[in-house]
């Protein structure tokens, strides 16, 4: 009896993840997570500052037309 394609795909995926994939060490994983965290905070700060600047400019424009 022929196996279902789904089962074959699952077996191949498992084999590839188990034997062919190189996983990072704990140290590499922690370093990468810290880099992502720092980058996320920097991007959030940049977006916050841009939002504040646009808010001030828009308030200035609206206050001049009132």
C-alpha positions as CSV (number, residue, x, y, z in Angstrom):
1,X,0.0,0.0,0.0
2,X,1.3,3.4,-1.0
3,X,2.0,5.9,1.8
4,X,0.1,9.1,1.9
5,X,2.0,12.0,0.5
6,X,1.4,13.9,3.8
7,X,3.1,11.2,5.8
8,X,6.0,11.1,3.5
9,X,6.4,14.8,3.6
10,X,6.3,14.8,7.4
11,X,8.9,12.1,7.6
12,X,11.2,13.9,5.2
13,X,10.7,17.2,7.2
14,X,11.6,15.4,10.5
15,X,14.6,13.8,9.0
16,X,15.9,17.1,7.6
17,X,15.3,18.9,10.9
18,X,16.9,16.2,12.9
19,X,20.0,15.3,10.8
20,X,20.6,18.1,8.3
21,X,19.9,21.3,10.2
22,X,22.6,23.0,12.2
23,X,21.2,24.4,15.4
24,X,22.8,27.3,17.2
25,X,24.5,26.8,20.6
26,X,22.9,28.3,23.7
27,X,25.5,31.1,23.6
28,X,24.8,32.0,20.0
29,X,21.1,31.9,20.7
30,X,21.4,34.3,23.6
31,X,23.7,36.7,21.6
32,X,21.2,36.7,18.7
33,X,18.3,37.3,21.1
34,X,20.1,40.3,22.7
35,X,20.9,41.8,19.3
36,X,17.2,41.5,18.3
37,X,16.1,43.0,21.5
38,X,18.4,46.0,21.2
39,X,17.5,46.5,17.5
40,X,13.8,46.4,18.5
41,X,14.2,49.0,21.2
42,X,16.2,51.3,18.9
43,X,13.5,51.0,16.1
44,X,10.7,51.6,18.7
45,X,12.5,54.7,19.9
46,X,13.0,56.0,16.4
47,X,9.3,55.5,15.6
48,X,8.3,57.1,18.9
49,X,10.5,60.2,18.1
50,X,9.2,60.5,14.6
51,X,5.6,60.3,16.0
52,X,6.4,63.0,18.5
53,X,7.9,65.3,15.8
54,X,4.9,64.8,13.5
55,X,2.6,65.5,16.4
56,X,4.3,68.7,17.3
57,X,4.4,69.9,13.6
58,X,0.7,69.0,13.1
59,X,-0.3,70.9,16.4
60,X,1.7,73.9,15.2
61,X,0.0,73.8,11.8
62,X,-3.5,73.5,13.3
63,X,-2.8,76.2,15.9
64,X,-1.8,78.6,13.1
65,X,-5.0,78.1,11.2
66,X,-7.4,78.4,14.2
